[in-house]
Amino acid sequence: MSGALHAIDCDVHPTVPDMKALLPYLDDFWRETVEERGINSLETVTYPPNSPLTSRPEWRGKNGRAATAAAEVTAQVCDRWQAGVAILNSLYGVGLLFSEDMAKAFTSALNDWVAKEWLDQDPRLRASIVIPLQNTEYAVDEIERCAKDRRFVQILTLAMGEMLLGRRHYWPIFAAAERHGLPIGIHAGSAYRNPVTALGWPTWYIEDYAAQAQGFQSQVASLITEGAFAKHPELKIVLLESGVTWLPAFLWRFGKFWRGLRTEVPWVDRAPWEIVRDHFRLTIQPLDAPDDPHAVERAIEHLRSDDILLYASDYPHWQFDGDNVIPAGISPALRRKIAIDNPLATYARLKEDAR
């Protein structure tokens, strides 16, 4: 990424090799549970290990997995693509567990594993706090526990869970996020409590992945119409691996019907696109635009703001070929804004480090 030596990569995925990696971070009871039940892994079908999307072939090691060690990730993301900081977003399947107590234990172990095996290994790494969304109290407790470590710069959830994130049930999580100056990252993925499409379960993986945009649209609408930002005016939401080009058309339709139905949500006192401009950010991989620089320019113009885009490689997910981390059609001035200025404005803890 030429000219962006201090770029901030906002979406990088460490890979948990297997459940054995987390055993040192579990207490005796849960270690025995893992062994007795034969729990070898918590893979999720959102990113199947052998799917081409999950990793480019040249990034896979001898075991077929990519991004299994800090040195491996930083060599690609920081050294080759010249990111000064990389934010780790673990997608290990702790969010799929039905037991609230098991989810709490495994999520805490995952966060501790990230801190010890990744953040301690390279000062360029930061991470998101994975939370057990199965229980709001447990989620807040995990935020309070991990937020003491300033290397955690965000709170991470999946795009599709048990219910929409704008519901007041989750507002204590938003209060904790505000308290610690942490944005909430919503990443593509599902807890698979509900079908990933509005019409039921799809047949193929490609349907699942493409349907994630529906989940993000629903979350944006929920957070705005439920009044989350009226209650928590400092709250920032980062849509990770959501795609970008769906947003203008969705906001046009959403805003059109808001004007006619605003009496039912009087706390939404301004147009949805204005709220999105002030409270939402989106990572640029995948951009979901044609291989045409002019089309990319037009798509960004339709966003009405270039403040909302954040640089991300989405490593090791296969979103681009070669070293084309930033899509063609983004000007040098906008590249710097996306890679440095916008992330610093989004992540308060990174801004503190930059001073």
C-alpha positions as CSV (number, residue, x, y, z in Angstrom):
1,M,0.0,0.0,0.0
2,S,2.2,2.8,-1.3
3,G,2.4,6.0,0.6
4,A,0.6,4.7,3.7
5,L,3.4,3.5,6.0
6,H,1.3,4.1,9.1
7,A,-2.0,2.8,7.7
8,I,-4.4,1.2,10.2
9,D,-5.8,-2.1,9.0
10,C,-9.2,-2.3,10.7
11,D,-10.1,-6.0,9.9
12,V,-7.6,-8.8,10.3
13,H,-8.5,-12.3,11.4
14,P,-6.4,-14.5,13.6
15,T,-7.1,-18.2,13.3
16,V,-7.5,-20.4,16.3
17,P,-5.8,-23.6,15.2
18,D,-8.0,-25.9,17.4
19,M,-9.5,-26.0,20.9
20,K,-6.2,-27.1,22.4
21,A,-5.0,-23.6,21.9
22,L,-7.6,-22.3,24.4
23,L,-7.1,-24.9,27.1
24,P,-4.5,-23.0,29.0
25,Y,-6.9,-20.1,29.3
26,L,-9.8,-22.2,30.6
27,D,-10.3,-23.2,34.3
28,D,-10.2,-26.8,35.4
29,F,-14.0,-27.4,35.0
30,W,-14.1,-26.2,31.4
31,R,-10.9,-28.0,30.4
32,E,-12.4,-31.2,31.7
33,T,-15.6,-30.4,29.8
34,V,-13.6,-30.0,26.5
35,E,-11.8,-33.3,27.0
36,E,-14.8,-35.3,28.2
37,R,-17.1,-34.0,25.4
38,G,-14.4,-34.3,22.8
39,I,-14.8,-30.6,21.7
40,N,-12.1,-30.3,19.1
41,S,-13.0,-27.0,17.5
42,L,-15.7,-24.4,17.2
43,E,-15.6,-23.7,13.5
44,T,-18.5,-21.8,11.9
45,V,-19.9,-22.4,8.5
46,T,-19.7,-18.6,7.9
47,Y,-16.0,-19.2,7.0
48,P,-15.5,-22.9,6.4
49,P,-11.8,-23.7,6.8
50,N,-11.5,-25.2,3.3
51,S,-13.6,-22.5,1.5
52,P,-11.6,-20.5,-1.1
53,L,-13.1,-17.3,0.5
54,T,-11.6,-18.1,3.9
55,S,-8.0,-17.7,2.6
56,R,-6.0,-17.3,-0.6
57,P,-4.1,-20.5,-1.4
58,E,-0.7,-18.9,-1.1
59,W,-1.4,-17.8,2.5
60,R,-2.2,-21.3,3.8
61,G,0.4,-23.2,5.7
62,K,1.3,-26.9,5.6
63,N,-1.8,-27.6,7.7
64,G,-4.0,-25.8,5.3
65,R,-4.7,-22.9,7.7
66,A,-3.8,-19.3,7.4
67,A,-3.1,-16.6,10.0
68,T,-2.3,-19.0,12.8
69,A,0.6,-16.9,14.3
70,A,1.3,-13.3,15.0
71,A,4.5,-13.3,12.9
72,E,2.7,-14.7,9.9
73,V,0.1,-12.0,10.0
74,T,2.4,-9.1,10.6
75,A,4.7,-10.2,7.8
76,Q,1.9,-9.9,5.3
77,V,-0.3,-7.1,6.8
78,C,2.3,-4.8,8.4
79,D,5.5,-5.5,6.5
80,R,4.3,-6.2,3.0
81,W,1.2,-4.0,3.0
82,Q,2.8,-1.4,5.3
83,A,0.2,-1.1,8.0
84,G,1.5,0.5,11.1
85,V,-1.4,-1.0,13.2
86,A,-3.6,-4.1,12.6
87,I,-6.8,-4.7,14.5
88,L,-7.5,-8.4,15.1
89,N,-11.1,-9.5,14.9
90,S,-11.5,-13.1,16.0
91,L,-14.4,-15.0,14.4
92,Y,-14.0,-18.2,16.3
93,G,-17.4,-19.8,16.9
94,V,-17.9,-18.9,20.5
95,G,-21.0,-16.9,19.4
96,L,-22.7,-20.1,18.3
97,L,-22.8,-21.8,21.7
98,F,-26.2,-22.1,23.3
99,S,-25.0,-22.4,26.9
100,E,-24.6,-18.9,28.4
101,D,-22.0,-20.2,30.9
102,M,-20.0,-22.0,28.3
103,A,-20.1,-19.0,26.0
104,K,-18.8,-16.8,28.8
105,A,-15.9,-19.2,29.6
106,F,-14.9,-19.8,26.1
107,T,-15.2,-16.1,25.1
108,S,-13.0,-15.0,28.0
109,A,-10.4,-17.7,27.1
110,L,-10.5,-16.5,23.5
111,N,-9.8,-12.9,24.5
112,D,-7.0,-14.0,26.8
113,W,-5.5,-16.1,24.1
114,V,-5.5,-13.1,21.7
115,A,-3.8,-10.9,24.3
116,K,-1.1,-13.5,25.2
117,E,-0.4,-15.2,21.9
118,W,-0.9,-12.1,19.6
119,L,-0.9,-8.7,21.3
120,D,2.1,-9.6,23.4
121,Q,4.0,-10.8,20.4
122,D,4.0,-7.6,18.3
123,P,3.4,-3.9,19.4
124,R,1.7,-3.2,16.1
125,L,-1.3,-5.4,16.9
126,R,-4.5,-4.4,18.5
127,A,-7.7,-6.4,19.0
128,S,-11.5,-6.3,19.4
129,I,-13.1,-7.6,22.6
130,V,-15.3,-10.6,21.6
131,I,-18.4,-10.7,23.8
132,P,-20.8,-13.5,24.8
133,L,-23.9,-11.9,23.3
134,Q,-25.9,-14.8,24.6
135,N,-26.1,-13.0,27.9
136,T,-26.0,-9.2,28.2
137,E,-24.7,-9.2,31.7
138,Y,-21.9,-11.5,30.8
139,A,-21.2,-9.4,27.8
140,V,-20.8,-6.2,29.9
141,D,-18.6,-8.1,32.4
142,E,-16.3,-9.1,29.6
143,I,-16.1,-5.6,28.3
144,E,-15.2,-4.3,31.7
145,R,-12.6,-7.0,32.2
146,C,-10.9,-6.6,28.9
147,A,-11.2,-2.8,28.5
148,K,-8.5,-2.5,31.2
149,D,-6.1,-3.6,28.5
150,R,-5.7,-0.5,26.3
151,R,-4.7,-2.7,23.3
152,F,-8.3,-3.8,23.0
153,V,-9.8,-1.0,20.8
154,Q,-13.3,-2.2,19.8
155,I,-16.1,-4.5,20.8
156,L,-17.0,-7.3,18.3
157,T,-20.4,-8.8,17.5
158,L,-21.8,-10.7,14.5
159,A,-24.2,-9.3,12.0
160,M,-26.8,-12.0,12.6
161,G,-27.6,-13.1,16.2
162,E,-30.7,-14.0,18.1
163,M,-32.3,-10.6,17.8
164,L,-31.7,-7.1,16.2
165,L,-29.0,-5.2,18.0
166,G,-31.0,-2.0,18.3
167,R,-33.3,-3.6,20.9
168,R,-33.1,-2.1,24.4
169,H,-32.0,-5.5,25.7
170,Y,-28.5,-4.7,24.3
171,W,-28.3,-1.1,25.5
172,P,-26.2,-1.9,28.6
173,I,-23.5,-3.0,26.1
174,F,-23.8,0.3,24.3
175,A,-23.4,2.1,27.7
176,A,-20.2,0.1,28.4
177,A,-18.9,1.0,24.9
178,E,-19.5,4.7,25.5
179,R,-18.0,4.5,29.0
180,H,-14.7,3.1,27.6
181,G,-14.7,5.0,24.3
182,L,-14.9,1.8,22.3
183,P,-16.8,1.5,18.9
184,I,-18.9,-1.6,18.3
185,G,-17.8,-3.6,15.3
186,I,-20.5,-5.7,13.6
187,H,-18.8,-8.3,11.4
188,A,-20.3,-10.5,8.7
189,G,-21.3,-13.8,10.3
190,S,-24.2,-15.5,12.1
191,A,-25.0,-17.3,15.3
192,Y,-27.4,-19.3,13.1
193,R,-30.3,-19.0,15.5
194,N,-32.4,-17.8,12.5
195,P,-32.2,-18.3,8.8
196,V,-29.8,-15.9,7.1
197,T,-32.4,-14.9,4.5
198,A,-35.9,-13.6,5.1
199,L,-37.4,-16.6,3.3
200,G,-35.6,-19.4,5.1
201,W,-32.4,-21.3,4.9
202,P,-30.4,-21.2,1.7
203,T,-28.9,-24.3,0.0
204,W,-25.4,-23.0,-0.9
205,Y,-22.6,-21.2,0.9
206,I,-22.6,-18.4,-1.7
207,E,-26.2,-17.6,-0.8
208,D,-25.2,-17.4,2.9
209,Y,-22.3,-15.0,2.2
210,A,-24.2,-12.8,-0.2
211,A,-27.2,-12.6,2.2
212,Q,-25.0,-11.0,4.9
213,A,-25.8,-7.6,3.3
214,Q,-29.5,-8.2,4.3
215,G,-28.3,-8.7,7.9
216,F,-26.3,-5.4,7.9
217,Q,-29.2,-3.5,6.5
218,S,-31.5,-4.8,9.2
219,Q,-29.0,-3.9,11.9
220,V,-28.6,-0.3,10.5
221,A,-32.4,0.1,10.5
222,S,-32.8,-1.4,13.9
223,L,-30.1,0.8,15.6
224,I,-31.5,3.9,14.1
225,T,-35.2,3.3,14.6
226,E,-35.0,1.9,18.1
227,G,-33.3,5.1,19.2
228,A,-29.9,3.7,20.2
229,F,-28.1,6.9,19.2
230,A,-30.6,9.2,20.9
231,K,-29.8,7.3,24.1
232,H,-26.1,6.8,23.4
233,P,-25.0,9.9,21.4
234,E,-21.3,9.0,21.5
235,L,-21.8,5.4,20.2
236,K,-19.9,4.5,17.0
237,I,-20.7,1.4,14.9
238,V,-18.2,-0.1,12.5
239,L,-19.6,-2.5,9.8
240,L,-16.9,-5.0,9.1
241,E,-16.8,-6.9,5.8
242,S,-20.3,-5.7,5.1
243,G,-19.7,-4.4,1.6
244,V,-20.2,-0.8,0.8
245,T,-22.2,-0.1,-2.3
246,W,-25.5,-1.4,-0.9
247,L,-25.6,1.4,1.5
248,P,-26.7,4.4,-0.7
249,A,-29.7,2.6,-2.2
250,F,-30.8,1.2,1.2
251,L,-30.6,4.7,2.8
252,W,-32.5,6.2,0.0
253,R,-35.4,3.8,0.5
254,F,-35.1,3.9,4.3
255,G,-35.1,7.7,4.3
256,K,-38.0,7.9,1.9
257,F,-40.3,5.9,4.2
258,W,-38.9,7.5,7.3
259,R,-40.2,10.8,6.0
260,G,-43.7,9.4,5.7
261,L,-43.6,7.3,8.9
262,R,-41.5,9.4,11.3
263,T,-44.4,10.0,13.7
264,E,-43.9,6.4,15.0
265,V,-40.3,7.0,15.8
266,P,-40.2,10.7,17.0
267,W,-36.7,10.2,18.6
268,V,-35.3,9.8,15.1
269,D,-35.1,13.5,14.6
270,R,-33.0,13.7,11.5
271,A,-32.7,11.8,8.2
272,P,-31.2,8.3,8.5
273,W,-28.3,9.2,6.2
274,E,-27.3,11.9,8.6
275,I,-27.2,9.5,11.5
276,V,-25.2,7.0,9.4
277,R,-22.7,9.8,8.5
278,D,-22.2,10.6,12.2
279,H,-22.3,7.1,13.8
280,F,-21.4,4.4,11.3
281,R,-18.2,3.4,9.6
282,L,-17.6,0.7,6.9
283,T,-14.5,-1.1,6.0
284,I,-13.5,-1.1,2.3
285,Q,-13.0,-4.9,1.8
286,P,-15.1,-6.0,0.1
287,L,-16.1,-2.8,-1.7
288,D,-18.5,-4.6,-4.0
289,A,-18.0,-2.4,-7.0
290,P,-17.1,-3.1,-10.7
291,D,-13.5,-3.1,-11.8
292,D,-13.9,0.4,-13.1
293,P,-12.3,3.3,-11.3
294,H,-15.1,5.7,-12.4
295,A,-17.7,3.4,-11.0
296,V,-15.8,3.4,-7.7
297,E,-15.7,7.2,-7.7
298,R,-19.4,7.4,-8.3
299,A,-20.2,4.8,-5.6
300,I,-18.2,6.8,-3.0
301,E,-19.9,10.0,-4.1
302,H,-23.3,8.4,-3.4
303,L,-22.2,7.7,0.2
304,R,-22.4,11.5,0.7
305,S,-19.4,11.3,3.0
306,D,-15.9,10.0,2.7
307,D,-15.5,10.1,6.4
308,I,-17.2,6.8,6.9
309,L,-14.7,4.5,5.0
310,L,-12.0,2.6,6.8
311,Y,-9.0,0.8,5.4
312,A,-9.1,-3.0,5.8
313,S,-7.3,-5.9,4.1
314,D,-9.7,-8.5,5.6
315,Y,-6.7,-10.8,5.7
316,P,-6.7,-13.8,5.2
317,H,-10.1,-13.7,3.5
318,W,-9.8,-13.7,-0.3
319,Q,-11.3,-10.4,-1.4
320,F,-8.7,-9.3,-4.0
321,D,-5.7,-10.6,-5.9
322,G,-2.1,-9.6,-5.7
323,D,-1.5,-6.5,-3.5
324,N,-4.5,-4.6,-4.6
325,V,-5.6,-3.9,-1.0
326,I,-7.2,-0.6,-2.0
327,P,-9.6,-0.7,-5.0
328,A,-8.7,1.4,-8.1
329,G,-10.6,4.6,-8.3
330,I,-9.7,5.9,-4.9
331,S,-7.6,9.1,-5.1
332,P,-4.3,9.4,-3.2
333,A,-5.8,12.1,-0.9
334,L,-8.7,9.8,-0.1
335,R,-6.4,6.8,0.4
336,R,-4.7,8.7,3.2
337,K,-8.0,9.6,4.8
338,I,-9.3,6.0,4.6
339,A,-6.1,4.5,5.8
340,I,-5.1,6.9,8.6
341,D,-7.4,9.8,9.4
342,N,-10.7,8.1,9.5
343,P,-9.5,5.1,11.6
344,L,-7.9,7.6,14.1
345,A,-11.2,9.5,14.3
346,T,-13.1,6.2,14.9
347,Y,-10.8,4.4,17.4
348,A,-10.2,6.7,20.4
349,R,-7.5,4.5,21.8
350,L,-5.5,4.5,18.6
351,K,-5.8,8.3,18.5
352,E,-4.4,8.4,22.0
353,D,-1.4,6.2,21.0
354,A,-0.7,8.5,18.0
355,R,-0.3,11.6,20.1
